[in-house]
């Protein structure tokens, strides 16, 4: 099967977990014998005149990286124009796959500027709303089924509110992609419900495929058993307990709740510290939160860590805490489970599917600081139970392979059929004649 994966990030352009997800999926689809092409973008700031669109094989996968349009746009201040420009560049690059040269004077196959034999996909797979423009256009041009994976939603990230104009634009684009798709994939049951509630009715069939993990890249450390009771972890390390957070520093990640819980935990477990590994727009604000709770000196903000540094943190900390208020899946929970660290997580989104109290860790309601505090204390006071949950989590992680993800995704591809498109109704514009202008008044 010829599969076209369309994503706004793909290594070496990695913004978050989406890029790594698409990379693993592409490699596994390749291993299953499918002909995979990835369409993505070059790094922000690349000069398209000196470094035009690249078409190369990386890890035996054909990867096309579209060059930026030569426009002075910034993602932070001109997000929607930037996304449209990126989508147009990716669309042009994708059309060349079939030998169509969009820059030529006519719609010619095998035209000048096209390299290699024509390649037409059997399915187009879009990843999130930023790929909508290119993916919808290419699915129409190739008359191929469109599969969309929704990794998160704008409404979910903002607790159901899409009040700002940019929020509404993103939400509308997500709705468009979901309704154009011939099949929709989400990473958890809660995300499936969320997508159906936000973008239904009338969606194509929804499929739940959990994220995968390469457990071999996250070595397991079987922690020594210690006696229960407060200070058991400290006795093992010869130092006060250390908590760990890994992820983006954004409001919906709930790090502010963890900092508030840390202040309470330190009353019963003096000296407990918190390591915050990650970057985000709320880094400065979170430092202020730590100062307000009088724990700033107990919180270390490391910024983003490379893989080896992250594994070292997971092996040495006493508990990984994932305090998310919104989390479509929570792949860091899998990474923690793979390495053997006890995990405390909220029940937000897909986290509830993996971290379960009394089984694979400790789970609490989102934004519940007292419950989060109690769960952390429970891990520190009863390391035997915490280690038992960590071992169960590792066993479950070993079943969540990328090969399984790819096999399930292929079944979605095979079932997806190009649906007939009905034109969307348009709101009637209330047209009125403009008032007469005074030619002597330029205003």
Secondary structure, 3 states (H helix, E strand, C coil): CEEEEECCCECCECCCHHHHHHHHHHHHHHHCCCEEEEEEECCCCCCCCCCCCEEEEECCEEEEEECCCCCCCCCCCCHHHHHHHHHHHHHHHHHHHHCCCCCCCCCCCCCCCCCCCCCCCCEEEEECHHHHHHHHHHHHHHCCEEEEECCCCHHHHCCCCCCCHHHHHHHHHHHHHHHHCCEEEECCHHHHHHHHHHHCCCCCCEEECCCCCCHHHCCCCCCCCCCCCCCHHHHHHCCCCEEEEECCCCHHHCHHHHHHHHHHHHHHCCCCEEEEECCCCCHHHHHHHHHHCCCHHHEEEEECCCHHHHHHHHHHCCEEEECCCCCCCCHHHHHHHHHCCCEEEECCCCHHHHCCECCCEEEECCCCHHHHHHHHHHHHHCHHHHHHHHHHHHHHHCCCCHHHHHHHHHHHHHHCCCCCCCCCCCCCCCCCCCCCCCCCCCC
